[in-house]
Amino acid sequence: MSTVTIDPLIHHSFRRTPKFCLNHRQPSPSSVNCTRRALSVGAARLSFCNCKHRPRRKALAVRASSTVIETSDVVFEETFDLKRPHRVEGRIAIRFDSGRDEENWKLTIGCNLPGKWVLHWGVHYAGDSGSEWDQPPLEMRPQGSITIKDYAIETPLKRLSTALEGESFYEVEIDLNINSQIAAINFVLKDEETGAWYQHRGMDFKVPLMDYAHDDSNMVGGKKGFGIWTGALGQLSDMLLKSEVDHTKGENGSNGSSEPREKTRCLAGFYEEHVIVKETLVDNSVTVSVKEYPETAKNLLQIDTDLPGDVLIHWGVCRDEGKNWELPAKPYPTETTIFKNKALRTSLQQKDDGSGSQRSFTLDEGPVGFVFVLKLDDGTWLNCKGNDFYVPLPRSTKGQLSSIESEVETQNKELDSLGASGSTSEAIEASLYTDEIINEIRSLVSDISSEKNRKTKTKEAQESILQEIEKLAAEAYSIFRSSVPTFSESALLEAEDLKPPVKISSGTGSGHEILCQGFNWESHKSGRWYLELQEKAELLSSLGFTVVWLPPPTESVSPEGYMPKDLYNLNSRYGTIDELKMIVKRFHEVGIQVLGDVVLNHRCASFRNQNGVWNIFGGRLNWDDRAVVADDPHFQGRGNKSSGDNFHAAPNIDHSQEFVRKDLKEWLCWLREEIGYDGWRLDFVRGFWGGYVKDYLETSEPYFAVGEYWDSLSYTYGEMDHNQDAHRQRIVDWINATNGTAGAFDVTTKGILHAAIERCEYWRLSDTKGKPPGVVGWWPSRAVTFIENHDTGSTQGHWRFPGGKEMQGYAYILTHPGTPSVFYDHVFSGYQSEIGSLLSLRKRNKIHCRSTVKITKAERDVYAAMIDEKLVVKIGPGYYEPPSGPQNWSVALEGSDYKVWEAS
């Protein structure tokens, strides 16, 4: 049925109602973080605070610590851009009433917050027990709707022209006929400006169109006040809209099932409002400057910020490059307290004009850096994306010169040792020549180090001498390097055999890892998965896998393991703790490392509190509600606010609590020792700060670790945007917060590869700079690439890779840098032989997580790239052959719309 003209939700009722006005409030911000502009570091794009450097300048006389200092130089000045989350509270309004007649009804959904709102919705048909979501019939779809795969529709909300000036109201209307077999309409609201999704109690909104056997907690209308009007429309509780219709056909009369079921169609109108909070970013900044006073051996550090309200600076100094916090020398500024003998806390002083606050700090020479974080009056901490703000302090000239002289003398001694061991005459001549350079450096050092010259020489003259010393030192070192004798080929081969072992990092493993996900969404059903997978260990090893990812091992409310309860109870639906130990031992025997799937973000409680809320835990870790974050209203935690996004199906753990971190670190170490796990797959890491992950990994010392930072890509009305930099930046920011101790699943690459192959738009596989467009293009060593997992594929199929084209995806990730992950269902399928051949090709050519990629073609129907100048890969139906040149290329592997060449 065609849609009718959209009337304003705020005026649409059977009676004239009082003026409808949904006021939105502005709660205090819950968190503040420093945003960073990306800087290239090697092949990885790391995040750092955006700093605006300004030239040094002469400063006027400054009074500090009651001492007038005559002259100073500004030796450091930076401005850090801040993005402060600001929350605005609004309402989602839902109205259901009859339309033109008793058979035609109307569902109207609106929102009173500004944004680019889209309704993501679908229907549930009566009698369909297989899926809660399906696409509605064409006549139900409002104008502008687009299909999302085969199960949902997205419809943009339109801004009402009748909205008052300065106010925003957006709505969409859906018409339906009661004679259809639709039992319920499910929806969530999405703001495409921020990518945020708004649900109902952590689940989809559900509008029942039939009377259900029991209420789901996510129902709106329904039995809870069905037919009662509430909210800002005024006193309408007496208005009841009722329409009785016949029983639906095929009514399920069984009383034995506990499943929700549709009974009869008995519609009544209702109106509901639901609170939502939209988070926007507000720009602020903090500027730090350092002035040096050589006459008094003092540094004056000034902090100036436009952050509102009372601001506390938590600060200290560090005396080495390790950036360890220490207390500075006394005296301290007024209003300063000592924190745990490691840091100081000082209140910044409000500016007279109310534009922010500032403070000066006088520091002695000696420390190499000033470290700090800020705390706002609402308890929010501000840091530099998980790291402390760090300000380098000027070192004394004498210390710099001693360091340069020591380094050059060390190099000269190395030259002497070469001559003493019978090196060539060139080395001896080089040593004599560098002696002259050393003498010249000593003369310059003596000149600049004398107290008299320090006072009489200008700053520019001193810097000129220092530059000359650095040039001479570089020249001496260059001579040293060029004088190192050459070795015969046989000597080099012997040295190759004696090379040190590969350095292992938890973010990369050895750098040559190939991961296999060793389960799917149905694996728990047999009750003996550990025993079944154990039989496949030797095959997985022979295919070339080096790491296997096992399912969550703990007792869990959900059979799949992702709702853990008692963390020390490892008897799960996959098998017993003894069977788990056996499978880990077996994988070790065949040379495969084992990852445990650990859920640290949330945990299911064992008991209710005095209010009947499930937030008291049992088992060995019998935490109370202090372990639950305070900003999830469903579980009434007494902890601090969450450091990430809440997972609303279970209590979110407050990792800021010291006792929680202590217990989790002990548990991870116990898993390492008792079970033999080599590393971790970390579930839902969006829920808590990456700095906590760093703490857990540094304690448990895994061989390899990877986090699941799942986030929505950028779309415009259902079509994926070409530029996904913002998406991959969020993943890179999380990796950076862990200090690189963990990798992350490259969801960006999964999404772009998926769209490129599905839509035959292979140009998507090159970003604007000609690099791979996912995390693998910015930080390849920490990118774990994949095309499918237990959520996207298997029987869930939330985001299934284009059917029949999976090998194009594997041809891409198994030839490119990053750490590739292969899904269990694909290994044990008709693709096994092709996957095995790609694994063999990757290993034979020593492709690793940091391999280089040169994209040679990215057009509508074909993508091609050269990797490490050893492999060339082409995917897509279009034609491509490697360019002729010094290298000869031979076809190593070929399949449906993909081809790989090997340098010969």
ZAMARGU-4260 file (C-alpha; in steps of 0.2 Angstrom, whole numbers, plus 5000, padded with zeros to 4 digits):
<rodrens>
0) 5000/5000/5000 | 5006/5017/4996 | 5011/5029/5010 | 5001/5044/5014 | 5007/5062/5016
5) 5018/5064/5032 | 5009/5074/5045 | 5018/5080/5060 | 5019/5067/5073 | 5017/5081/5086
10) 5000/5086/5080 | 4993/5069/5074 | 4979/5063/5085 | 4960/5061/5086 | 4959/5077/5097
15) 4967/5093/5097 | 4981/5092/5110 | 4991/5105/5119 | 5007/5111/5111 | 5019/5096/5110
20) 5037/5100/5115 | 5050/5088/5118 | 5063/5097/5128 | 5081/5090/5127 | 5093/5092/5141
25) 5111/5093/5142 | 5119/5081/5155 | 5137/5083/5160 | 5150/5075/5149 | 5156/5058/5155
30) 5173/5058/5147 | 5186/5068/5138 | 5200/5063/5126 | 5213/5071/5116 | 5210/5069/5098
35) 5225/5067/5087 | 5229/5070/5069 | 5237/5054/5061 | 5256/5055/5058 | 5265/5042/5047
40) 5277/5031/5056 | 5285/5018/5045 | 5270/5009/5036 | 5259/5012/5051 | 5247/5026/5055
45) 5249/5031/5073 | 5239/5043/5083 | 5247/5057/5092 | 5240/5073/5099 | 5239/5087/5087
50) 5252/5099/5092 | 5254/5117/5085 | 5273/5121/5086 | 5277/5140/5087 | 5294/5147/5085
55) 5305/5152/5100 | 5304/5170/5105 | 5312/5181/5119 | 5301/5183/5134 | 5298/5197/5146
60) 5303/5197/5164 | 5293/5184/5173 | 5290/5182/5192 | 5289/5164/5198 | 5291/5158/5216
65) 5294/5175/5222 | 5310/5177/5212 | 5312/5190/5198 | 5321/5181/5183 | 5329/5193/5171
70) 5329/5184/5154 | 5322/5169/5147 | 5319/5159/5131 | 5304/5150/5126 | 5311/5134/5121
75) 5295/5124/5119 | 5277/5128/5115 | 5263/5116/5109 | 5244/5117/5108 | 5235/5101/5110
80) 5218/5100/5102 | 5205/5092/5112 | 5188/5084/5108 | 5177/5084/5123 | 5162/5073/5122
85) 5146/5083/5126 | 5130/5074/5129 | 5112/5080/5125 | 5097/5071/5131 | 5082/5069/5119
90) 5067/5058/5116 | 5062/5044/5103 | 5043/5045/5101 | 5033/5030/5095 | 5015/5032/5090
95) 5003/5018/5084 | 4986/5022/5079 | 4973/5018/5065 | 4974/5027/5049 | 4961/5029/5035
100) 4950/5015/5042 | 4950/5001/5054 | 4960/4989/5043 | 4974/5002/5039 | 4985/5007/5054
105) 5000/5019/5055 | 5017/5017/5065 | 5025/5034/5067 | 5043/5035/5074 | 5051/5052/5078
110) 5066/5060/5087 | 5068/5078/5093 | 5087/5079/5092 | 5096/5086/5077 | 5105/5073/5067
115) 5105/5062/5051 | 5093/5049/5057 | 5089/5033/5049 | 5077/5020/5054 | 5084/5002/5052
120) 5069/4991/5053 | 5061/4974/5048 | 5046/4963/5051 | 5043/4947/5060 | 5030/4936/5051
125) 5017/4925/5061 | 5023/4907/5062 | 5041/4911/5057 | 5051/4904/5071 | 5068/4905/5061
130) 5070/4923/5061 | 5065/4939/5070 | 5069/4950/5055 | 5063/4950/5038 | 5060/4962/5024
135) 5042/4970/5024 | 5031/4969/5008 | 5034/4983/4995 | 5018/4992/4999 | 5024/4995/5017
140) 5041/5004/5013 | 5040/5023/5014 | 5048/5033/5000 | 5067/5034/5000 | 5069/5016/5009
145) 5083/5005/5003 | 5085/4987/5007 | 5099/4980/5018 | 5104/4963/5012 | 5089/4951/5013
150) 5082/4955/5031 | 5080/4974/5034 | 5075/4991/5027 | 5083/5008/5030 | 5072/5023/5029
155) 5078/5041/5032 | 5068/5052/5044 | 5063/5068/5038 | 5064/5085/5047 | 5046/5092/5050
160) 5043/5109/5041 | 5032/5113/5055 | 5045/5112/5069 | 5047/5128/5079 | 5062/5139/5075
165) 5078/5133/5084 | 5070/5116/5087 | 5072/5100/5077 | 5060/5086/5075 | 5062/5071/5063
170) 5049/5057/5059 | 5044/5043/5048 | 5028/5035/5045 | 5025/5016/5041 | 5008/5011/5034
175) 5002/4993/5037 | 4986/4983/5034 | 4980/4972/5048 | 4976/4958/5036 | 4994/4954/5033
180) 5003/4940/5042 | 5015/4952/5051 | 5016/4948/5069 | 5029/4962/5075 | 5039/4977/5068
185) 5057/4977/5074 | 5068/4993/5073 | 5083/5002/5079 | 5087/5021/5076 | 5104/5026/5069
190) 5112/5043/5068 | 5123/5043/5052 | 5132/5058/5058 | 5140/5049/5072 | 5137/5031/5067
195) 5128/5028/5084 | 5114/5015/5086 | 5100/5018/5098 | 5091/5002/5105 | 5079/4998/5118
200) 5086/4991/5134 | 5101/4985/5124 | 5090/4976/5111 | 5079/4980/5096 | 5063/4990/5098
205) 5049/4978/5095 | 5031/4984/5091 | 5019/4969/5093 | 5005/4968/5081 | 4998/4952/5089
210) 4995/4948/5107 | 5011/4938/5112 | 5011/4924/5125 | 5022/4934/5136 | 5031/4951/5135
215) 5048/4953/5129 | 5058/4966/5138 | 5061/4975/5122 | 5042/4977/5118 | 5035/4994/5116
220) 5016/4997/5118 | 5010/4979/5119 | 5003/4973/5136 | 5012/4987/5146 | 4999/5001/5145
225) 4993/4996/5128 | 4981/5010/5122 | 4987/5022/5135 | 4994/5039/5129 | 5009/5046/5139
230) 5022/5059/5138 | 5023/5076/5132 | 5006/5076/5123 | 4997/5080/5139 | 4984/5072/5149
235) 4978/5059/5137 | 4978/5043/5148 | 4959/5042/5146 | 4960/5041/5127 | 4959/5023/5121
240) 4960/5017/5103 | 4954/5000/5101 | 4951/4989/5086 | 4946/4971/5087 | 4950/4959/5073
245) 4948/4940/5070 | 4961/4928/5076 | 4975/4925/5064 | 4975/4910/5054 | 4986/4895/5060
250) 4986/4900/5078 | 4998/4890/5088 | 4988/4882/5102 | 5002/4873/5110 | 5005/4876/5129
255) 5021/4867/5131 | 5033/4879/5122 | 5042/4892/5132 | 5045/4902/5116 | 5036/4918/5113
260) 5021/4915/5101 | 5008/4925/5093 | 4990/4922/5098 | 4977/4934/5092 | 4977/4951/5084
265) 4970/4964/5095 | 4976/4981/5091 | 4975/4997/5101 | 4984/5013/5099 | 4998/5019/5110
270) 5011/5033/5112 | 5027/5031/5121 | 5043/5041/5123 | 5060/5034/5126 | 5075/5044/5133
275) 5091/5044/5122 | 5107/5053/5124 | 5117/5059/5109 | 5135/5062/5111 | 5143/5076/5101
280) 5161/5082/5102 | 5166/5100/5108 | 5182/5107/5103 | 5194/5113/5117 | 5213/5114/5118
285) 5227/5115/5131 | 5243/5125/5127 | 5260/5121/5136 | 5275/5132/5135 | 5292/5131/5143
290) 5304/5145/5146 | 5322/5142/5151 | 5332/5153/5163 | 5350/5148/5162 | 5356/5161/5175
295) 5346/5152/5189 | 5346/5134/5181 | 5327/5135/5181 | 5313/5131/5169 | 5296/5139/5170
300) 5281/5129/5163 | 5265/5137/5159 | 5248/5128/5156 | 5234/5137/5148 | 5217/5129/5143
305) 5200/5134/5138 | 5191/5119/5147 | 5176/5125/5157 | 5174/5123/5176 | 5187/5118/5189
310) 5202/5109/5182 | 5214/5098/5192 | 5232/5094/5185 | 5239/5078/5190 | 5258/5079/5187
315) 5275/5074/5189 | 5292/5074/5181 | 5303/5060/5173 | 5322/5059/5174 | 5325/5047/5159
320) 5317/5042/5143 | 5307/5028/5152 | 5295/5042/5157 | 5293/5035/5174 | 5283/5047/5186
325) 5293/5055/5200 | 5291/5070/5212 | 5300/5086/5207 | 5311/5095/5220 | 5302/5107/5232
330) 5294/5120/5234 | 5277/5115/5226 | 5264/5127/5220 | 5250/5132/5232 | 5235/5121/5232
335) 5245/5106/5229 | 5244/5089/5237 | 5255/5073/5235 | 5247/5058/5227 | 5255/5041/5233
340) 5273/5049/5233 | 5273/5048/5214 | 5263/5063/5208 | 5256/5080/5213 | 5239/5087/5211
345) 5237/5105/5208 | 5221/5116/5204 | 5223/5127/5189 | 5218/5145/5192 | 5202/5152/5184
350) 5206/5166/5171 | 5198/5183/5176 | 5188/5183/5160 | 5181/5166/5163 | 5188/5159/5147
355) 5197/5144/5155 | 5211/5142/5168 | 5230/5142/5169 | 5245/5139/5180 | 5263/5141/5181
360) 5276/5128/5187 | 5294/5132/5192 | 5306/5117/5189 | 5324/5114/5193 | 5336/5108/5179
365) 5338/5090/5179 | 5322/5081/5174 | 5320/5077/5155 | 5301/5079/5155 | 5285/5085/5163
370) 5271/5072/5162 | 5253/5076/5167 | 5234/5072/5165 | 5219/5083/5168 | 5204/5080/5179
375) 5188/5090/5176 | 5175/5095/5190 | 5163/5081/5185 | 5177/5067/5188 | 5182/5065/5170
380) 5200/5062/5166 | 5208/5069/5151 | 5223/5061/5144 | 5231/5060/5127 | 5222/5045/5120
385) 5227/5033/5134 | 5244/5041/5136 | 5250/5054/5148 | 5253/5071/5141 | 5272/5073/5139
390) 5282/5089/5138 | 5301/5088/5135 | 5311/5099/5146 | 5328/5107/5140 | 5344/5099/5146
395) 5359/5108/5152 | 5372/5111/5138 | 5386/5103/5147 | 5376/5087/5148 | 5372/5087/5129
400) 5391/5089/5125 | 5397/5076/5137 | 5385/5064/5129 | 5391/5068/5111 | 5409/5067/5116
405) 5406/5050/5124 | 5397/5043/5109 | 5411/5049/5097 | 5425/5042/5108 | 5416/5025/5109
410) 5415/5025/5090 | 5434/5029/5090 | 5438/5015/5102 | 5428/5003/5090 | 5440/5009/5076
415) 5455/5006/5087 | 5449/4988/5090 | 5447/4985/5071 | 5465/4991/5069 | 5472/4980/5083
420) 5463/4965/5076 | 5473/4966/5060 | 5460/4975/5049 | 5465/4984/5033 | 5476/4999/5031
425) 5461/5009/5026 | 5454/5006/5043 | 5470/5012/5051 | 5470/5028/5040 | 5452/5031/5045
430) 5457/5029/5063 | 5471/5042/5062 | 5459/5054/5053 | 5445/5052/5066 | 5458/5057/5079
435) 5459/5074/5071 | 5440/5075/5072 | 5440/5070/5090 | 5452/5084/5094 | 5442/5097/5085
440) 5426/5091/5094 | 5435/5093/5111 | 5441/5110/5107 | 5423/5115/5103 | 5417/5107/5118
445) 5429/5116/5129 | 5425/5133/5121 | 5406/5131/5123 | 5407/5123/5141 | 5417/5137/5149
450) 5406/5147/5161 | 5413/5163/5153 | 5408/5159/5135 | 5391/5153/5141 | 5387/5170/5147
455) 5395/5180/5132 | 5390/5170/5117 | 5373/5172/5110 | 5361/5158/5109 | 5362/5157/5090
460) 5381/5156/5092 | 5380/5141/5104 | 5368/5132/5093 | 5379/5135/5078 | 5394/5126/5088
465) 5382/5112/5093 | 5377/5109/5075 | 5396/5109/5070 | 5399/5096/5083 | 5385/5085/5077
470) 5391/5086/5059 | 5409/5081/5065 | 5402/5067/5075 | 5392/5061/5060 | 5407/5062/5049
475) 5417/5051/5061 | 5404/5038/5062 | 5402/5038/5043 | 5421/5034/5041 | 5419/5021/5054
480) 5405/5012/5045 | 5414/5013/5028 | 5430/5005/5035 | 5421/4989/5041 | 5430/4975/5032
485) 5420/4965/5019 | 5417/4946/5022 | 5417/4931/5010 | 5401/4923/5005 | 5405/4908/5015
490) 5407/4918/5031 | 5391/4927/5028 | 5382/4910/5026 | 5390/4904/5043 | 5384/4921/5051
495) 5366/4917/5044 | 5366/4901/5054 | 5371/4910/5070 | 5358/4924/5068 | 5348/4927/5084
500) 5330/4921/5086 | 5316/4931/5080 | 5310/4944/5092 | 5292/4940/5098 | 5280/4953/5101
505) 5262/4951/5108 | 5255/4962/5095 | 5263/4952/5080 | 5269/4935/5087 | 5284/4931/5076
510) 5277/4942/5062 | 5274/4926/5051 | 5259/4920/5060 | 5244/4913/5051 | 5228/4911/5062
515) 5214/4898/5061 | 5198/4901/5070 | 5195/4884/5077 | 5176/4884/5079 | 5159/4892/5072
520) 5143/4897/5080 | 5136/4879/5081 | 5152/4870/5088 | 5145/4870/5106 | 5130/4859/5102
525) 5140/4842/5101 | 5146/4845/5119 | 5163/4837/5114 | 5170/4850/5103 | 5188/4849/5111
530) 5189/4831/5107 | 5182/4833/5089 | 5195/4848/5085 | 5209/4838/5093 | 5208/4826/5079
535) 5211/4839/5066 | 5226/4847/5074 | 5239/4838/5063 | 5229/4843/5047 | 5229/4861/5052
540) 5248/4860/5055 | 5251/4852/5038 | 5241/4866/5030 | 5253/4879/5037 | 5243/4887/5052
545) 5254/4893/5066 | 5240/4899/5078 | 5223/4892/5082 | 5209/4902/5091 | 5198/4892/5103
550) 5181/4896/5109 | 5178/4905/5126 | 5182/4892/5139 | 5172/4898/5154 | 5155/4893/5161
555) 5142/4904/5152 | 5124/4909/5153 | 5124/4908/5134 | 5130/4891/5127 | 5142/4899/5114
560) 5152/4906/5129 | 5151/4925/5127 | 5141/4928/5143 | 5153/4922/5156 | 5148/4918/5174
565) 5161/4909/5185 | 5178/4913/5176 | 5187/4899/5185 | 5174/4886/5180 | 5181/4879/5164
570) 5168/4866/5161 | 5159/4873/5146 | 5147/4867/5132 | 5163/4864/5122 | 5170/4851/5134
575) 5178/4848/5151 | 5194/4857/5158 | 5203/4841/5156 | 5198/4840/5138 | 5203/4858/5136
580) 5221/4854/5143 | 5222/4839/5131 | 5218/4849/5115 | 5230/4863/5120 | 5244/4850/5123
585) 5240/4842/5106 | 5241/4858/5096 | 5258/4861/5105 | 5264/4844/5099 | 5261/4849/5081
590) 5269/4866/5082 | 5253/4877/5084 | 5251/4891/5097 | 5234/4892/5105 | 5223/4908/5109
595) 5210/4908/5122 | 5194/4918/5119 | 5193/4929/5134 | 5178/4940/5138 | 5184/4954/5150
600) 5171/4968/5146 | 5156/4960/5155 | 5151/4946/5166 | 5135/4938/5171 | 5130/4939/5190
605) 5125/4925/5201 | 5114/4934/5213 | 5102/4949/5214 | 5105/4964/5225 | 5092/4971/5237
610) 5083/4980/5223 | 5082/4963/5213 | 5095/4968/5201 | 5108/4955/5195 | 5124/4963/5200
615) 5132/4952/5213 | 5144/4939/5207 | 5148/4921/5213 | 5162/4909/5212 | 5180/4912/5216
620) 5179/4930/5210 | 5164/4935/5221 | 5163/4953/5217 | 5149/4965/5223 | 5141/4979/5213
625) 5157/4990/5215 | 5164/4980/5200 | 5150/4986/5189 | 5151/5002/5180 | 5140/5016/5186
630) 5133/5023/5169 | 5123/5007/5164 | 5106/5010/5172 | 5101/4991/5169 | 5113/4985/5182
635) 5114/4999/5195 | 5133/4997/5197 | 5142/5007/5211 | 5159/5008/5201 | 5165/5022/5190
640) 5158/5027/5173 | 5163/5016/5159 | 5179/5019/5149 | 5170/5013/5133 | 5154/5008/5126
645) 5142/4998/5136 | 5136/4980/5132 | 5118/4980/5138 | 5115/4962/5139 | 5126/4959/5155
650) 5134/4969/5169 | 5149/4979/5162 | 5165/4977/5172 | 5173/4993/5179 | 5191/4990/5175
655) 5196/5006/5184 | 5194/4997/5201 | 5211/4990/5207 | 5204/4974/5214 | 5195/4970/5197
660) 5212/4972/5188 | 5221/4962/5201 | 5209/4948/5200 | 5208/4948/5181 | 5227/4948/5179
665) 5228/4933/5191 | 5215/4924/5181 | 5224/4927/5165 | 5241/4921/5172 | 5232/4906/5179
670) 5225/4902/5162 | 5243/4903/5155 | 5250/4891/5168 | 5236/4879/5171 | 5229/4877/5153
675) 5244/4882/5143 | 5236/4896/5132 | 5249/4905/5122 | 5239/4921/5120 | 5222/4929/5119
680) 5208/4934/5107 | 5200/4948/5117 | 5181/4950/5115 | 5172/4967/5114 | 5186/4978/5117
685) 5176/4994/5113 | 5169/4992/5130 | 5184/4997/5140 | 5200/5008/5138 | 5215/5000/5129
690) 5227/5005/5143 | 5219/4992/5154 | 5222/4979/5140 | 5240/4985/5140 | 5241/4981/5159
695) 5233/4964/5157 | 5245/4959/5143 | 5261/4965/5151 | 5256/4955/5166 | 5251/4939/5157
700) 5265/4940/5143 | 5256/4932/5129 | 5264/4926/5113 | 5250/4934/5103 | 5235/4944/5106
705) 5221/4952/5096 | 5206/4962/5100 | 5189/4963/5093 | 5186/4982/5090 | 5169/4980/5080
710) 5163/4997/5074 | 5151/5002/5060 | 5159/5008/5044 | 5153/5024/5035 | 5138/5023/5024
715) 5127/5036/5015 | 5110/5029/5013 | 5115/5011/5012 | 5130/5013/5001 | 5147/5011/5008
720) 5158/5027/5007 | 5174/5026/4998 | 5184/5035/5012 | 5184/5024/5028 | 5199/5033/5036
725) 5188/5038/5051 | 5183/5020/5054 | 5201/5013/5053 | 5207/5027/5064 | 5196/5022/5078
730) 5204/5004/5077 | 5221/5011/5076 | 5218/5023/5091 | 5213/5007/5101 | 5229/4998/5096
735) 5239/5014/5101 | 5230/5014/5118 | 5237/4997/5121 | 5254/5003/5116 | 5254/4991/5102
740) 5254/4976/5114 | 5239/4969/5104 | 5233/4968/5086 | 5215/4971/5081 | 5204/4962/5068
745) 5204/4973/5053 | 5185/4976/5051 | 5189/4990/5039 | 5197/4978/5026 | 5183/4965/5029
750) 5170/4978/5025 | 5179/4986/5010 | 5184/4969/5002 | 5166/4963/5005 | 5159/4978/4995
755) 5172/4978/4982 | 5169/4960/4977 | 5150/4960/4979 | 5147/4976/4969 | 5162/4973/4957
760) 5169/4990/4962 | 5188/4985/4964 | 5193/5003/4964 | 5188/5003/4983 | 5204/4993/4987
765) 5215/5008/4985 | 5214/5023/4996 | 5217/5041/4990 | 5236/5039/4993 | 5237/5022/4983
770) 5238/5012/4999 | 5227/4997/5005 | 5212/5006/5013 | 5210/4996/5029 | 5221/4995/5045
775) 5233/4985/5035 | 5237/5001/5025 | 5241/5011/5040 | 5248/4999/5053 | 5250/4982/5045
780) 5260/4973/5059 | 5245/4975/5070 | 5231/4971/5058 | 5223/4954/5059 | 5214/4952/5042
785) 5199/4941/5039 | 5184/4939/5028 | 5172/4929/5040 | 5170/4923/5058 | 5157/4915/5069
790) 5147/4931/5069 | 5147/4937/5051 | 5146/4919/5044 | 5141/4902/5051 | 5123/4900/5055
795) 5121/4919/5062 | 5126/4926/5045 | 5126/4944/5051 | 5137/4950/5037 | 5141/4935/5026
800) 5155/4937/5013 | 5148/4936/4995 | 5144/4918/4992 | 5155/4909/4980 | 5168/4923/4980
805) 5177/4918/4996 | 5193/4913/4987 | 5195/4931/4980 | 5195/4937/4998 | 5208/4924/5003
810) 5219/4927/4988 | 5219/4945/4995 | 5222/4943/5013 | 5234/4928/5012 | 5246/4937/5000
815) 5245/4954/5008 | 5254/4960/5024 | 5245/4959/5041 | 5241/4943/5051 | 5228/4933/5041
820) 5214/4923/5050 | 5205/4909/5041 | 5187/4904/5046 | 5184/4886/5052 | 5170/4883/5040
825) 5181/4888/5025 | 5195/4877/5030 | 5184/4862/5031 | 5175/4864/5015 | 5178/4863/4996
830) 5190/4878/4998 | 5203/4868/5008 | 5215/4864/4994 | 5215/4881/4987 | 5218/4889/5005
835) 5232/4876/5008 | 5240/4882/4991 | 5239/4900/4996 | 5246/4896/5013 | 5261/4887/5006
840) 5264/4901/4993 | 5264/4914/5008 | 5276/4904/5018 | 5288/4900/5003 | 5290/4918/4999
845) 5291/4923/5017 | 5277/4936/5016 | 5275/4943/5034 | 5265/4955/5043 | 5276/4970/5038
850) 5278/4965/5020 | 5277/4980/5007 | 5262/4982/4995 | 5263/4991/4978 | 5246/4993/4971
855) 5247/4992/4952 | 5229/4992/4947 | 5213/4997/4955 | 5198/4999/4943 | 5180/4994/4942
860) 5183/4975/4938 | 5201/4972/4943 | 5213/4974/4957 | 5231/4970/4956 | 5246/4972/4968
865) 5264/4967/4970 | 5270/4961/4987 | 5288/4962/4992 | 5293/4961/4974 | 5290/4942/4976
870) 5272/4940/4972 | 5259/4948/4961 | 5240/4945/4965 | 5225/4949/4954 | 5207/4948/4959
875) 5191/4952/4950 | 5185/4947/4933 | 5195/4960/4923 | 5211/4956/4913 | 5228/4959/4921
880) 5246/4953/4918 | 5262/4958/4928 | 5272/4971/4919 | 5287/4966/4909 | 5304/4971/4917
885) 5319/4964/4926 | 5309/4951/4935 | 5301/4936/4927 | 5284/4931/4933 | 5276/4913/4932
890) 5258/4909/4937 | 5259/4900/4954 | 5240/4898/4957 | 5224/4902/4948 | 5206/4901/4953
895) 5189/4909/4950 | 5192/4927/4947 | 5209/4927/4955 | 5227/4924/4950 | 5244/4924/4959
900) 5261/4925/4950 | 5278/4921/4958 | 5295/4929/4954 | 5306/4916/4946
</rodrens>
